[in-house]
Amino acid sequence: MSQSVKAVIGVSLGLVTLLTLLISAFAWPTSELEPRSLPLVVAGPEAAVTQIETQLAANAGEDAFEITAVEDRDQAVEAIEDREAYGAIVVGPQGPEFLVASAASANVAQQLTQMATAMGAETGTQPQVTDVVASAEDDPRGVVFGASALPLVIGGIMAGAITSLVLTRTRDRVAAAFLIAIGGGLAMTGVVQSWLGALEGSYLANAGVVALGILAVALPIIGLRHLIGPAGVGIVALLVLLVGNPLSGITSAPEMVPFGWLGQLMPPGAAGSALRGFSFFDGAGTTVPLIVLACWAGFGLLLTVLPHREKGSAEDAEAGRTERDLDAVAR
C-alpha cells in the first residue's frame, strides 16, 4: 500500500472519529436531560411539606430534587432570587402556588409548570404558577441566551488558535488575546443585549464576563502552545468544545445534564452562570464562576511565562543571532 493511500485512509479515519466524538458529545447530554439533585424550596405547614416531598420523590425519583423547607413565601422568593433554588412550591390556604424563575432556567421553569398542571389534574384545583424572575422580554424562553454560548467558546478558541498561528512571539499573542477579548466582549454583548434583547442588567458587567470567558479559553491555548507547541492548540480546543460546552447546562441547567458539576468547572459553564447572575440576579451566584474563569485565564497566563522557548521561534532566532554576533566580536 502506497504512502498516499495510507495518508488518505488515516486522514479519513481521523475525521470520522472526530465527527463521531462531536455528535456524541453534543447529543448525549441532551438525551439524558433530567433533574439531578435540583434545588427546590417548599414552604408551608410541616405536614403539607412532607406530603409534597413524598409526591415529588414518587413522581420524579428520590434523587431528582434537593428540597429545602422554608417558613413562608417571602423566604421562598428570596431563595430563588439568591440563586439557591430554581423554584418553589408554596402551600397556602388557597392551595399550592408554584414559583418559577425562567431567567435561571426556562427548561426547569417549564418542567415545574408541567408539574403544577399534573398536580391540578390530580386534585381538581389548578395551582397558580408565578414567574418571580422572568427571562428577558425579547427572549422569554432563553433561546437566544443559550445560543450565545457556542459563539463565546468559538471566539475563545479562535483568539487562541489564530494568534498562535499568525504571531510568532508569545507576548504578542497574549496582548492580541486581551485586545480580542475586550473587543469581543463589547461587541458580542452589544449584539445579544442591545440588539437581540436577550440580556438585562449592566452592559459593562455583562461585557466583562464575556471578555473573561474568551480569555479563559484563549490564554490556556496560547500558554500550552508556548509550552508544548502546536499540539497545545488542539488539546485545549477539543477539551472546551467536546467536554466544556455540552456539559455547560446553559440551555437547561447544570443539574439537568450528566456531569453538570464538571461543566461548571470549565469556561463555557462558568461563563454562562456568571452571565446569568449579572444579567438577571444582581450578581447573585457569580463568585464561584468568576473564580473558575480567573483560574483558567491565570493558568494560561502562567504557562506563557515559564522559562521555555519554542523551537524555531522568532525569540530563538533572535537569541541565536545575538550569540553569533558576540562570537564574531570575540574573534
KEMARNU-917554 format. One line per 8 residues: number of its first residue (from 1); their letters; for each residue x, y, z of C-alpha. Coordinates in Angstrom, 3 decimals, padded with zeros to 6 digits. Layout:
REM residues N
NUM> A> X Y Z | ...
END
This chain:
REM residues 331
1> MSQSVKAV> 000.000 000.000 000.000 | 001.460 003.346 -001.072 | 002.130 006.187 001.331 | -000.517 008.375 -000.325 | -003.195 005.708 000.134 | -002.203 005.274 003.777 | -002.382 009.027 004.267 | -005.857 009.202 002.719
9> IGVSLGLV> -007.120 006.359 004.900 | -005.527 007.837 008.024 | -006.996 011.298 007.479 | -010.415 009.844 006.677 | -010.484 007.644 009.775 | -009.313 010.531 011.923 | -012.055 012.846 010.699 | -014.731 010.154 011.023
17> TLLTLLIS> -013.606 009.600 014.631 | -013.738 013.345 015.304 | -017.231 013.636 013.824 | -018.384 010.697 015.946 | -016.991 012.356 019.060 | -018.700 015.626 018.140 | -022.153 014.130 017.672 | -021.764 012.017 020.807
25> AFAWPTSE> -020.547 014.922 022.940 | -023.370 017.235 021.899 | -026.260 014.782 021.566 | -025.709 012.521 024.589 | -026.158 015.162 027.344 | -029.333 016.382 025.641 | -030.744 012.848 025.538 | -030.129 012.488 029.292
33> LEPRSLPL> -031.834 015.681 030.472 | -033.477 015.115 033.850 | -033.304 016.651 037.342 | -030.290 015.579 039.384 | -030.457 016.958 042.926 | -032.040 020.098 041.515 | -032.510 022.665 044.327 | -036.165 023.286 045.121
41> VVAGPEAA> -037.824 025.091 048.037 | -041.087 024.094 049.710 | -042.913 026.430 052.079 | -045.939 025.697 054.217 | -047.132 023.581 057.150 | -044.860 020.676 058.029 | -047.438 018.042 057.078 | -048.016 019.634 053.666
49> VTQIETQL> -044.285 019.922 053.030 | -043.796 016.244 053.853 | -046.624 015.288 051.530 | -045.156 017.279 048.642 | -041.703 015.776 049.217 | -043.248 012.311 049.060 | -045.122 013.159 045.854 | -042.024 014.568 044.189
57> AANAGEDA> -039.958 011.533 045.127 | -042.645 009.186 043.825 | -043.084 011.026 040.529 | -039.518 012.085 039.720 | -037.307 009.807 041.825 | -035.562 010.066 045.171 | -032.541 011.983 043.833 | -034.331 014.277 041.392
65> FEITAVED> -034.759 017.233 043.758 | -032.800 018.622 046.663 | -035.628 020.025 048.754 | -035.226 022.724 051.379 | -038.110 023.664 053.656 | -038.668 027.354 054.475 | -041.254 029.093 056.588 | -043.139 031.261 054.103
73> RDQAVEAI> -043.447 032.591 050.577 | -041.096 035.520 051.181 | -038.267 033.187 052.122 | -039.014 031.046 049.085 | -038.784 034.072 046.786 | -035.551 035.149 048.490 | -034.012 031.709 047.912 | -034.842 031.922 044.210
81> EDREAYGA> -033.519 035.470 043.854 | -030.288 034.446 045.625 | -029.977 031.513 043.172 | -030.176 028.978 045.970 | -033.141 027.275 044.269 | -034.650 027.087 040.792 | -038.213 027.220 042.037 | -040.541 026.716 044.961
89> IVVGPQGP> -043.858 025.216 045.965 | -045.756 027.323 048.464 | -048.664 025.694 050.267 | -051.254 028.184 051.472 | -054.939 028.392 052.379 | -055.864 028.854 048.720 | -053.896 025.790 047.666 | -050.341 025.340 046.366
97> EFLVASAA> -048.552 028.002 044.332 | -045.578 027.173 042.110 | -042.833 029.798 041.936 | -040.524 029.521 038.935 | -037.602 031.548 037.562 | -037.371 031.322 033.806 | -034.292 033.566 033.956 | -032.494 030.855 035.917
105> SANVAQQL> -033.612 028.124 033.511 | -036.515 028.233 031.109 | -036.281 024.451 030.867 | -036.703 023.953 034.615 | -039.486 026.565 034.733 | -041.318 024.642 032.035 | -040.936 021.362 033.919 | -042.240 022.899 037.145
113> TQMATAMG> -045.192 024.344 035.236 | -045.949 020.885 033.854 | -045.767 019.507 037.396 | -048.289 022.123 038.502 | -050.607 021.116 035.669 | -050.288 017.450 036.601 | -050.993 018.232 040.259 | -054.056 020.212 039.260
121> AETGTQPQ> -055.341 017.279 037.203 | -054.985 015.006 040.232 | -056.531 017.336 042.805 | -059.051 019.150 040.622 | -057.622 022.550 041.634 | -055.124 024.146 039.299 | -052.155 025.631 041.244 | -051.108 029.167 040.416
129> VTDVVASA> -047.732 029.499 038.651 | -045.738 032.708 039.219 | -042.525 033.609 037.400 | -040.663 035.566 040.071 | -037.510 036.180 037.981 | -038.517 036.207 034.347 | -036.282 035.937 031.298 | -035.729 038.963 029.096
137> EDDPRGVV> -038.933 040.127 027.428 | -037.444 039.650 023.944 | -036.159 036.168 024.825 | -038.822 034.616 027.089 | -037.637 031.026 026.567 | -033.943 031.815 026.856 | -033.276 030.512 023.343 | -031.027 033.392 022.303
145> FGASALPL> -029.195 033.297 025.634 | -028.482 029.587 025.199 | -027.456 030.006 021.569 | -024.837 032.606 022.534 | -022.776 030.028 024.426 | -021.217 028.370 021.382 | -020.059 031.635 019.741 | -018.369 032.582 023.021
153> VIGGIMAG> -016.494 029.252 023.045 | -015.574 029.531 019.385 | -014.442 033.116 019.961 | -012.038 031.993 022.667 | -010.737 029.122 020.531 | -010.236 031.405 017.525 | -008.485 034.036 019.638 | -006.034 031.467 020.963
161> AITSLVLT> -005.569 029.462 017.776 | -005.286 032.253 015.213 | -002.920 034.360 017.304 | -000.789 031.242 017.846 | -000.607 030.681 014.089 | -000.168 034.273 012.920 | 002.032 035.790 015.625 | 005.492 034.419 016.370
169> RTRDRVAA> 006.122 035.802 019.862 | 004.202 034.598 022.873 | 003.877 038.048 024.412 | 002.362 039.350 021.182 | -000.171 036.511 021.245 | -001.137 037.372 024.826 | -001.525 041.066 024.006 | -003.681 040.224 020.993
177> AFLIAIGG> -005.810 037.870 023.093 | -006.563 040.651 025.580 | -007.499 043.048 022.794 | -009.709 040.430 021.145 | -011.370 039.608 024.471 | -012.136 043.246 025.241 | -013.405 043.991 021.750 | -015.259 040.691 021.521
185> GLAMTGVV> -016.875 041.187 024.908 | -018.169 044.617 023.971 | -019.308 043.524 020.505 | -020.936 040.212 021.454 | -022.734 041.756 024.417 | -023.874 044.591 022.182 | -025.458 042.092 019.812 | -027.068 039.864 022.432
193> QSWLGALE> -028.171 042.612 024.837 | -028.649 045.828 022.872 | -029.877 044.354 019.589 | -031.499 040.990 020.414 | -032.593 041.949 023.930 | -031.660 038.592 025.487 | -029.673 040.088 028.383 | -030.515 042.607 031.065
201> GSYLANAG> -028.563 044.383 033.773 | -025.299 046.289 033.347 | -023.926 046.211 029.811 | -020.338 046.672 031.014 | -020.646 043.934 033.634 | -022.024 041.516 031.057 | -019.322 042.510 028.571 | -016.702 041.931 031.253
209> VVALGILA> -017.968 038.397 031.835 | -017.895 037.645 028.100 | -014.361 039.048 027.826 | -013.187 036.942 030.770 | -014.853 033.896 029.210 | -012.918 034.454 025.984 | -009.651 034.860 027.893 | -010.367 031.700 029.907
217> VALPIIGL> -010.240 029.754 026.634 | -007.692 031.765 024.634 | -004.939 032.091 027.240 | -004.678 028.345 028.036 | -004.407 027.700 024.282 | -001.630 030.275 023.954 | 000.090 029.040 027.105 | 000.036 025.393 026.096
225> RHLIGPAG> 001.145 026.364 022.576 | 004.095 028.134 024.163 | 004.905 025.123 026.330 | 004.465 022.107 024.049 | 003.991 023.568 020.589 | 001.084 023.463 018.118 | -000.448 020.367 019.753 | -001.442 022.573 022.681
233> VGIVALLV> -003.940 024.409 020.483 | -005.848 021.231 019.647 | -005.801 019.869 023.201 | -007.468 022.888 024.793 | -009.821 023.492 021.860 | -011.129 019.923 021.882 | -011.406 019.859 025.685 | -013.505 023.018 025.771
241> LLVGNPLS> -015.560 022.172 022.691 | -016.241 018.471 023.353 | -016.461 018.500 027.154 | -016.993 022.027 028.425 | -019.679 023.201 026.034 | -022.011 020.129 026.060 | -021.840 019.862 029.854 | -022.263 023.583 030.498
249> GITSAPEM> -026.011 023.320 031.098 | -026.534 026.794 029.648 | -029.605 025.791 027.647 | -031.127 023.886 030.592 | -029.380 023.852 033.985 | -026.190 022.222 035.302 | -028.329 019.956 037.477 | -030.194 018.735 034.387
257> VPFGWLGQ> -027.240 017.323 032.425 | -024.932 014.410 033.279 | -021.723 015.610 034.949 | -023.103 019.132 035.085 | -020.783 019.835 038.023 | -017.832 019.231 035.701 | -019.255 021.630 033.149 | -019.338 024.355 035.815
265> LMPPGAAG> -015.584 023.932 036.320 | -014.894 024.732 032.675 | -015.068 028.103 030.865 | -018.399 027.675 028.991 | -020.391 026.635 032.063 | -018.749 029.169 034.357 | -019.215 031.995 031.852 | -022.881 031.092 031.355
273> SALRGFSF> -023.566 031.009 035.106 | -021.761 034.298 035.725 | -023.524 035.995 032.821 | -026.910 034.757 034.036 | -026.182 036.010 037.532 | -025.139 039.516 036.477 | -027.884 039.857 033.889 | -030.911 038.709 035.893
281> FDGAGTTV> -029.973 038.254 039.574 | -027.991 041.381 040.518 | -024.749 039.385 040.669 | -026.050 036.583 042.902 | -024.215 033.296 042.496 | -021.368 034.746 040.434 | -018.440 034.371 042.856 | -017.558 030.758 042.083
289> PLIVLACW> -017.993 031.075 038.292 | -015.778 034.168 038.230 | -013.113 032.349 040.254 | -013.251 029.435 037.808 | -012.823 031.755 034.817 | -009.997 033.643 036.518 | -008.219 030.368 037.325 | -008.379 029.221 033.697
297> AGFGLLLT> -007.131 032.581 032.414 | -004.463 032.799 035.115 | -003.285 029.254 034.450 | -002.906 030.018 030.756 | -001.046 033.235 031.534 | 001.255 031.360 033.913 | 002.179 028.879 031.194 | 003.255 031.735 028.942
305> VLPHREKG> 005.873 032.997 031.427 | 007.503 029.660 032.078 | 011.188 029.614 031.029 | 010.640 027.849 027.741 | 011.339 028.758 024.161 | 009.590 027.117 021.264 | 011.996 025.545 018.841 | 012.350 027.678 015.759
313> SAEDAEAG> 010.504 030.653 017.198 | 011.420 034.225 016.469 | 012.778 034.579 020.014 | 015.107 031.631 019.478 | 016.234 033.083 016.176 | 016.961 036.442 017.788 | 018.893 034.760 020.617 | 020.883 032.789 018.078
321> RTERDLDA> 021.771 035.899 016.094 | 022.903 037.712 019.240 | 025.109 034.801 020.232 | 026.695 034.636 016.782 | 027.353 038.386 016.842 | 029.109 038.107 020.203 | 031.237 035.234 018.934 | 032.228 037.281 015.871
329> VAR> 033.258 040.232 018.053 | 035.283 037.934 020.300 | 037.145 036.521 017.323
END
